[in-house]
Amino acid sequence: MEEQKKIIRLFVIDNHETIITSGFHQLFRPGRDLIEIAGSAINVHTALNSDEIRICDIIILDLWIPDEKPLENVRMLNERHPDKPLLIYSTEDSPEWIRKMMVSGVKGFVNKDASRHDIKSAIERIASGGSWFTLPLGNTSKAEQSDEKLWIEYPLSPIQLKILTFLLEGKTHKEIADILNSNSDKIEKTLVSLRNRFNAKTTVELVKILLEKTLI
């Protein structure tokens, strides 16, 4: 007997609550997509006092909510609901903010201009324990691209980005290992993998390549 798939329950936090939740209701149908809205709130403080957030599988969070700070919002949600992965759903497309969110512990970042397919893929990936980060494709104009090619998955994992960020701050392998509760060998193994992936002979060259690609 085939196992019945579980419906993914979303809790949406957005100051345009009615518009966004209505949009998600139109995009996804529980019977067809196995995705439903469990609840919503106009800001994080309201969400933290909501009963519905306790039963959701994924928290959908707008980056820019009036009178609230993005990093503080992520911190509060992660502290109160560490078992609920966060997916940023925003009009923001700055690589810098995508990187900040990765380092802060969110599991995904999708632009509000993304296609239904990409949004659904991000939700399903995160629900299965993965992550999904997207970046705009450089300086190519939208007129030169098809809609489905406007976004690509972010090529660095959160832990890789953290290690590279600490390197840019001048920290040693041992200092990074201590911060991440790891060891120097694992840090070097991660860097070796990245050097091979980006055809860099040294870590300095790797960092230079990633900076040129605006990935760090």
Residue frames as qw, qx, qy, qz and C-alpha x, y, z in Angstrom:
[[0.000, 0.887, 0.462, 0.000, 0.00, 0.00, 0.00],
 [0.416, 0.502, -0.017, 0.758, 1.41, 3.37, -1.04],
 [0.355, -0.445, -0.463, 0.679, 2.19, 5.70, 1.86],
 [0.098, 0.897, 0.392, 0.181, 0.07, 8.86, 1.88],
 [0.450, 0.299, -0.131, 0.831, 2.15, 12.01, 1.58],
 [0.276, -0.614, -0.495, 0.549, 1.91, 14.60, 4.33],
 [0.179, 0.889, 0.268, 0.324, 0.53, 18.07, 3.66],
 [0.490, 0.045, -0.219, 0.843, 3.12, 20.83, 4.26],
 [0.191, -0.870, -0.451, 0.046, 1.63, 23.50, 6.55],
 [0.414, 0.360, -0.039, 0.835, 2.85, 27.08, 6.18],
 [0.244, -0.812, -0.386, 0.363, 2.68, 29.99, 8.59],
 [0.437, 0.575, 0.201, 0.662, 3.05, 33.34, 6.79],
 [0.329, -0.710, -0.240, 0.574, 4.45, 36.47, 8.45],
 [0.328, 0.288, 0.364, 0.823, 4.03, 39.55, 6.25],
 [0.067, 0.358, 0.323, -0.874, 2.71, 43.05, 6.86],
 [0.500, 0.179, -0.354, -0.770, 0.67, 42.56, 3.67],
 [0.362, -0.080, 0.893, -0.256, -0.84, 39.52, 5.35],
 [0.656, 0.438, 0.440, -0.429, -4.15, 39.38, 3.47],
 [0.547, 0.698, -0.315, -0.339, -2.59, 39.88, 0.04],
 [0.112, 0.515, -0.849, -0.036, 0.22, 37.35, 0.55],
 [0.414, 0.002, 0.867, -0.277, -1.91, 34.63, 2.13],
 [0.679, 0.536, 0.242, -0.440, -4.51, 35.09, -0.58],
 [0.428, 0.678, -0.534, -0.268, -1.74, 34.70, -3.16],
 [0.087, -0.323, 0.939, -0.085, -0.53, 31.48, -1.56],
 [0.589, 0.247, 0.653, -0.407, -4.10, 30.13, -1.47],
 [0.662, 0.643, -0.049, -0.382, -4.32, 30.76, -5.22],
 [0.265, 0.636, -0.714, -0.126, -0.91, 29.23, -5.94],
 [0.160, 0.194, -0.958, 0.141, -1.28, 26.07, -3.89],
 [0.760, -0.236, -0.141, -0.588, -4.16, 23.70, -3.25],
 [0.504, -0.434, 0.700, -0.260, -3.86, 21.10, -0.48],
 [0.879, 0.183, 0.402, -0.179, -5.40, 18.36, -2.63],
 [0.750, 0.650, -0.062, 0.103, -3.16, 19.03, -5.60],
 [0.366, 0.727, -0.424, 0.398, 0.07, 20.44, -4.16],
 [0.767, -0.357, -0.458, 0.273, -0.02, 19.09, -0.58],
 [0.311, 0.067, -0.251, 0.914, 0.64, 22.65, 0.67],
 [0.238, -0.776, -0.526, -0.255, -1.71, 24.69, 2.83],
 [0.036, 0.548, -0.272, 0.790, -1.73, 27.85, 4.97],
 [0.497, -0.362, -0.736, 0.283, -1.93, 26.95, 8.67],
 [0.262, -0.843, -0.346, 0.318, -1.98, 30.59, 9.81],
 [0.449, 0.546, 0.079, 0.703, -0.61, 34.08, 9.31],
 [0.378, -0.753, -0.279, 0.461, 0.40, 37.27, 11.13],
 [0.322, 0.928, 0.056, 0.180, 1.30, 40.85, 10.21],
 [0.114, 0.795, -0.517, 0.296, 4.54, 40.82, 12.23],
 [0.533, 0.185, -0.787, 0.249, 6.81, 38.54, 14.24],
 [0.133, -0.152, 0.631, -0.749, 5.60, 39.68, 17.67],
 [0.731, 0.043, 0.070, -0.677, 2.03, 38.75, 16.74],
 [0.765, 0.244, -0.571, -0.173, 3.22, 35.46, 15.26],
 [0.253, 0.280, -0.814, 0.441, 5.06, 34.45, 18.43],
 [0.360, 0.004, 0.604, -0.711, 1.76, 34.58, 20.34],
 [0.692, 0.177, -0.298, -0.633, -0.13, 32.60, 17.72],
 [0.765, -0.145, 0.594, -0.206, -1.35, 29.05, 18.30],
 [0.847, 0.514, 0.058, -0.123, -1.19, 28.23, 14.58],
 [0.291, 0.780, -0.553, 0.042, 2.57, 28.76, 14.38],
 [0.479, -0.426, 0.740, -0.202, 3.05, 25.77, 16.69],
 [0.795, 0.193, 0.564, -0.114, 1.45, 23.38, 14.19],
 [0.568, 0.772, -0.180, -0.219, 3.13, 24.64, 11.03],
 [0.926, 0.022, 0.160, 0.341, 5.98, 22.90, 9.20],
 [0.526, 0.201, 0.129, 0.816, 7.61, 25.99, 7.66],
 [0.072, -0.804, -0.287, 0.516, 7.54, 29.67, 8.59],
 [0.470, 0.561, 0.328, 0.597, 7.35, 32.04, 5.61],
 [0.333, -0.726, -0.212, 0.564, 8.85, 35.41, 6.59],
 [0.388, 0.869, 0.108, 0.288, 9.00, 38.70, 4.71],
 [0.638, 0.076, -0.229, 0.731, 12.41, 40.33, 5.07],
 [0.077, 0.185, -0.106, 0.974, 11.15, 43.90, 5.43],
 [0.317, -0.671, -0.667, -0.058, 8.41, 44.32, 8.04],
 [0.016, -0.764, 0.029, -0.644, 7.80, 47.91, 9.27],
 [0.425, -0.725, 0.311, -0.443, 9.36, 48.74, 12.67],
 [0.916, -0.292, 0.273, 0.020, 11.11, 45.35, 12.86],
 [0.028, 0.736, -0.635, -0.235, 14.70, 44.31, 12.09],
 [0.827, 0.277, -0.417, -0.255, 15.30, 41.30, 9.79],
 [0.461, 0.309, -0.772, 0.311, 18.15, 39.72, 11.78],
 [0.261, -0.171, 0.628, -0.713, 16.32, 40.23, 15.07],
 [0.794, 0.083, -0.015, -0.602, 13.19, 38.64, 13.62],
 [0.764, 0.264, -0.588, -0.044, 15.15, 35.57, 12.56],
 [0.182, 0.301, -0.765, 0.540, 16.85, 35.34, 15.95],
 [0.494, -0.108, 0.445, -0.739, 13.54, 35.49, 17.86],
 [0.862, 0.152, -0.160, -0.456, 11.85, 32.91, 15.64],
 [0.651, 0.320, -0.676, 0.132, 14.82, 30.54, 15.80],
 [0.001, -0.266, 0.729, -0.631, 14.97, 30.83, 19.59],
 [0.591, -0.003, 0.384, -0.709, 11.23, 30.35, 20.16],
 [0.903, 0.261, 0.208, -0.271, 10.67, 27.76, 17.42],
 [0.175, -0.611, 0.707, 0.308, 14.02, 26.06, 16.64],
 [0.492, 0.103, 0.857, 0.112, 12.19, 23.15, 14.99],
 [0.488, 0.759, 0.402, -0.159, 10.45, 25.40, 12.44],
 [0.546, 0.017, 0.357, 0.757, 12.61, 26.15, 9.35],
 [0.128, 0.762, 0.160, -0.614, 12.41, 29.69, 8.02],
 [0.513, 0.370, 0.531, 0.563, 11.90, 30.60, 4.37],
 [0.031, -0.525, -0.042, 0.849, 12.40, 34.27, 3.48],
 [0.362, 0.579, 0.653, 0.326, 9.88, 35.43, 0.88],
 [0.169, -0.735, -0.102, 0.648, 10.76, 38.97, -0.16],
 [0.527, 0.843, 0.103, 0.038, 11.05, 41.53, -2.95],
 [0.270, -0.820, 0.462, 0.203, 14.68, 41.97, -1.83],
 [0.932, 0.347, -0.018, 0.099, 17.20, 40.59, -4.33],
 [0.044, 0.863, -0.481, 0.147, 20.48, 41.78, -2.82],
 [0.797, 0.162, -0.554, 0.178, 23.13, 39.01, -2.62],
 [0.111, 0.387, -0.585, 0.704, 24.34, 40.65, 0.58],
 [0.601, -0.237, 0.304, -0.700, 21.00, 40.11, 2.32],
 [0.922, 0.069, -0.313, -0.218, 20.74, 36.58, 1.00],
 [0.582, 0.289, -0.628, 0.428, 24.14, 35.85, 2.53],
 [0.188, -0.353, 0.496, -0.771, 23.17, 37.51, 5.82],
 [0.809, -0.144, 0.055, -0.568, 20.07, 35.34, 6.03],
 [0.853, 0.181, -0.488, 0.040, 22.06, 32.19, 5.29],
 [0.343, 0.320, -0.637, 0.611, 24.52, 32.97, 8.07],
 [0.400, -0.297, 0.352, -0.793, 21.66, 33.78, 10.48],
 [0.270, -0.036, 0.935, -0.229, 20.25, 30.29, 10.08],
 [0.685, 0.364, 0.143, -0.615, 17.31, 30.55, 7.67],
 [0.647, -0.003, 0.746, 0.160, 16.78, 27.57, 5.38],
 [0.459, 0.441, 0.612, 0.469, 15.71, 29.37, 2.25],
 [0.022, 0.568, 0.026, -0.822, 15.34, 32.68, 0.40],
 [0.358, 0.434, 0.721, 0.405, 12.92, 33.15, -2.49],
 [0.023, 0.125, -0.087, -0.988, 12.10, 36.39, -4.28],
 [0.449, 0.446, 0.549, -0.546, 8.44, 37.33, -4.65],
 [0.495, 0.579, -0.313, -0.567, 8.97, 37.48, -8.42],
 [0.144, -0.260, 0.945, 0.138, 9.91, 33.78, -8.49],
 [0.536, -0.027, -0.605, -0.588, 7.72, 31.38, -10.42],
 [0.823, -0.305, 0.104, -0.468, 5.16, 29.12, -8.78],
 [0.927, 0.154, -0.326, 0.106, 7.40, 26.17, -9.64],
 [0.417, 0.429, -0.512, 0.617, 10.41, 27.69, -7.84],
 [0.411, -0.459, 0.343, -0.709, 8.38, 28.63, -4.76],
 [0.939, -0.150, -0.031, -0.308, 6.93, 25.14, -4.56],
 [0.811, 0.283, -0.418, 0.296, 10.36, 23.57, -5.08],
 [0.106, 0.506, -0.503, 0.692, 11.79, 25.69, -2.26],
 [0.662, -0.367, 0.244, -0.606, 8.97, 24.71, 0.11],
 [0.982, 0.006, -0.145, -0.124, 9.30, 21.02, -0.70],
 [0.630, 0.417, -0.484, 0.442, 13.10, 21.08, -0.41],
 [0.108, -0.484, 0.495, -0.714, 12.99, 22.77, 3.00],
 [0.810, -0.263, 0.112, -0.513, 10.20, 20.48, 4.24],
 [0.966, 0.099, -0.233, 0.053, 12.42, 17.49, 3.42],
 [0.738, -0.571, 0.061, 0.354, 15.30, 18.90, 5.46],
 [0.641, 0.255, 0.212, 0.692, 17.19, 20.70, 2.68],
 [0.114, -0.667, -0.111, 0.728, 17.73, 24.35, 1.85],
 [0.473, 0.604, 0.494, 0.409, 16.99, 26.64, -1.10],
 [0.173, -0.723, -0.015, 0.669, 18.68, 29.97, -1.78],
 [0.585, 0.618, 0.412, 0.327, 18.36, 31.95, -4.98],
 [0.288, -0.546, 0.124, 0.777, 20.37, 34.75, -6.53],
 [0.521, 0.791, 0.077, -0.311, 19.71, 37.06, -9.50],
 [0.848, 0.185, 0.284, 0.408, 21.74, 36.17, -12.58],
 [0.499, -0.136, 0.159, 0.841, 24.22, 39.04, -12.65],
 [0.088, 0.453, -0.013, -0.887, 23.60, 42.02, -14.90],
 [0.046, 0.191, 0.822, 0.535, 21.58, 40.20, -17.55],
 [0.374, 0.009, 0.071, -0.925, 18.38, 42.08, -18.21],
 [0.555, 0.193, 0.712, -0.383, 15.02, 40.39, -17.76],
 [0.639, 0.599, -0.066, -0.478, 14.28, 41.05, -21.42],
 [0.379, 0.559, -0.721, -0.153, 17.19, 38.76, -22.34],
 [0.033, -0.146, 0.959, -0.240, 16.05, 35.89, -20.14],
 [0.520, -0.355, -0.647, -0.430, 13.05, 33.59, -19.91],
 [0.545, -0.637, 0.095, -0.538, 11.06, 33.74, -16.67],
 [0.952, -0.297, -0.069, -0.003, 12.23, 30.34, -15.48],
 [0.780, 0.188, -0.176, 0.571, 15.90, 31.39, -15.80],
 [0.056, -0.854, 0.078, -0.512, 15.75, 34.57, -13.75],
 [0.542, -0.675, 0.400, -0.300, 16.84, 32.74, -10.61],
 [0.696, 0.279, -0.653, 0.110, 19.46, 30.13, -9.78],
 [0.802, -0.550, -0.228, 0.039, 20.03, 28.15, -6.62],
 [0.169, -0.893, 0.400, -0.120, 22.66, 29.65, -4.32],
 [0.792, 0.349, -0.493, 0.084, 25.84, 27.55, -4.79],
 [0.227, 0.357, -0.706, 0.568, 27.20, 27.78, -1.23],
 [0.565, -0.499, -0.657, -0.002, 25.76, 26.05, 1.81],
 [0.359, -0.895, -0.034, -0.261, 25.21, 28.02, 5.04],
 [0.787, -0.528, 0.147, 0.283, 28.19, 26.33, 6.76],
 [0.683, 0.254, 0.222, 0.648, 30.47, 27.03, 3.77],
 [0.094, 0.813, 0.152, 0.554, 29.40, 30.66, 3.77],
 [0.575, -0.817, 0.010, -0.037, 30.03, 30.97, 7.50],
 [0.817, -0.249, 0.180, 0.488, 33.57, 29.59, 7.15],
 [0.502, 0.449, 0.242, 0.699, 34.37, 31.95, 4.27],
 [0.167, -0.893, -0.151, -0.388, 32.86, 34.91, 6.10],
 [0.693, -0.696, 0.081, 0.167, 35.04, 34.20, 9.15],
 [0.755, 0.044, 0.220, 0.616, 38.11, 33.90, 6.89],
 [0.252, 0.704, 0.210, 0.630, 37.39, 37.33, 5.46],
 [0.422, -0.879, -0.032, -0.219, 37.25, 38.64, 9.03],
 [0.214, 0.711, -0.599, 0.299, 40.80, 37.36, 9.55],
 [0.767, -0.413, 0.387, -0.300, 40.00, 34.40, 11.79],
 [0.034, 0.444, -0.888, -0.120, 42.27, 31.33, 11.81],
 [0.595, -0.058, -0.734, -0.321, 41.08, 27.78, 11.10],
 [0.342, -0.165, -0.807, 0.452, 41.24, 27.01, 14.82],
 [0.163, 0.161, 0.323, -0.918, 39.22, 30.10, 15.75],
 [0.558, 0.053, -0.386, -0.733, 36.60, 29.20, 13.15],
 [0.542, -0.075, -0.836, -0.031, 36.50, 25.60, 14.38],
 [0.143, -0.161, -0.697, 0.684, 35.97, 26.78, 17.96],
 [0.350, 0.137, 0.074, -0.923, 33.11, 29.09, 16.93],
 [0.681, 0.101, -0.434, -0.581, 31.41, 26.32, 14.94],
 [0.737, -0.321, 0.522, -0.286, 32.08, 23.60, 17.54],
 [0.907, 0.405, -0.113, -0.017, 34.08, 21.72, 14.93],
 [0.708, -0.472, 0.300, 0.432, 37.79, 21.04, 14.37],
 [0.022, 0.713, -0.395, -0.579, 40.48, 22.43, 12.09],
 [0.277, -0.080, 0.881, 0.375, 40.58, 19.29, 9.93],
 [0.315, 0.612, 0.725, -0.026, 36.89, 19.64, 9.04],
 [0.132, 0.871, 0.040, -0.472, 37.36, 23.32, 8.23],
 [0.097, -0.534, 0.653, 0.529, 40.26, 22.50, 5.90],
 [0.338, 0.193, 0.898, 0.203, 38.30, 19.63, 4.33],
 [0.305, 0.787, 0.480, -0.239, 35.48, 22.04, 3.50],
 [0.071, 0.837, -0.247, -0.483, 37.93, 24.51, 1.96],
 [0.272, -0.263, 0.825, 0.419, 39.65, 21.77, -0.07],
 [0.376, 0.480, 0.791, 0.048, 36.27, 20.76, -1.48],
 [0.226, 0.897, 0.217, -0.312, 35.51, 24.38, -2.41],
 [0.114, -0.677, 0.514, 0.514, 38.96, 24.90, -3.96],
 [0.328, 0.013, 0.880, 0.344, 38.44, 21.83, -6.15],
 [0.327, 0.668, 0.660, -0.106, 34.94, 22.92, -7.08],
 [0.208, 0.951, 0.088, -0.209, 36.01, 26.41, -8.17],
 [0.811, 0.406, -0.010, 0.422, 39.40, 25.34, -9.61],
 [0.115, -0.929, 0.248, -0.249, 41.39, 27.38, -7.08],
 [0.698, 0.280, -0.557, 0.353, 44.92, 26.35, -6.10],
 [0.268, 0.017, -0.600, 0.754, 44.91, 28.19, -2.76],
 [0.110, -0.673, -0.674, 0.286, 42.33, 29.50, -0.32],
 [0.071, -0.546, 0.022, 0.835, 43.37, 33.06, -1.18],
 [0.081, 0.068, -0.665, -0.739, 42.62, 32.34, -4.84],
 [0.121, -0.465, -0.874, -0.069, 39.32, 30.72, -3.84],
 [0.087, -0.676, -0.439, 0.586, 38.25, 33.80, -1.90],
 [0.011, -0.394, 0.311, 0.865, 39.22, 36.03, -4.83],
 [0.093, -0.155, -0.827, -0.532, 37.12, 33.95, -7.23],
 [0.156, -0.587, -0.785, 0.120, 34.10, 33.99, -4.93],
 [0.084, -0.614, -0.194, 0.760, 34.40, 37.73, -4.38],
 [0.042, 0.208, -0.525, -0.824, 34.50, 38.29, -8.14],
 [0.218, -0.312, -0.845, -0.376, 31.36, 36.18, -8.47],
 [0.344, -0.376, 0.162, -0.845, 29.79, 38.21, -5.59],
 [0.736, -0.252, -0.611, -0.143, 29.14, 34.94, -3.72],
 [0.603, -0.475, -0.433, 0.473, 30.77, 36.23, -0.53]]
